[in-house]
Amino acid sequence: MVGKTQDEAPQTGDLASVERIRSAALRLFATQGVAATPLRAVAAEARVTVGLIPHHFGSKNGLRDDLERWIVRQFADAIERAKDNAGEKGATAHDRQVEVVAMLEQTPHIQDYMRREFLHPYPGGTLLRQLTELVSDSVDDMRAHGLAYSDRDRTDQIVAAMVRQLGTLFVQPMVDQVIDTLPPSQRPSSTPKLIVEMRRPD
C-alpha cells in the first residue's frame, strides 16, 4: 500500500485516525524512543489497525517526520499567539518565551520527546534544524520591529535564543531532582526555575 507523501494532506474522514496515531506516537516515542517502539505498539495505543500507519505516513520514518513537523507547528503557533497578543508593538523575546513555555507545559510529551531525541537521536530526524529555522525567522522578525538589536551578530542572537529554550528544557529536570533529594525541611517553598543565558567571551 502506498503511503501519503509529505505534501499530501489526509482526507477529512481520515483526520481522527491521523490525530490518534500522531498522539500515540508522541507518547510512545517520548517514553521509549523511536527505535524501541514498533508500529504495532503505536497502532495498539491509537486503537487503529497497523495498516493505517503506512497508509497515512508511509513508514516509521514517515511517522517520525510528520510528528516532528507537528511539534515545530506547536512552537510556531505559540510564537504567533505571542505576536497576536502583543499587537502593533510587537512581541518581545520574553513574550514569545512565555507562550512557548505555556505550550510545553500543556503538552509535556513534547518536552520528553525532544530531550530523548536530542540526546539519543534516531537517525534522520530534522527537528533541531526545523526549530533553528523557526527561531531564525523569529529573530529576524524581532530585529525588523526594533525588538532585538540589529547591530548585534544575528548568529549570536539565534544561538542565544536556542540555548535559552533548550538549555532550560534539558537542565531544569536536574534542578528538580536536586531539590527532591534534599530533606523536606531544606526544600524551598517553590522549585527554582532555571534561566539559561549565553555570553560571548570578551
Buried (B, 14 or more C-beta within 10 A) or exposed (E): EEBBEEEEEBEEEBEEBBEBBBBBBBBBBBEEBBEEBEBEBBBEBBEBEBEBBBBBBBEBBBBBBBBBEBBBEBBBEBBEBBBEEBEEEBBBBEBBBBBBBEBBEEBEBBBBBBBBBBEEBBEEBBBBEBBBEBBBEBBBBBBEBEBBEEEEEBEBBBBBBBEBBBBBBBEBEEBEEEBEEEEEEEEEEEEEEBEBEEEEEE
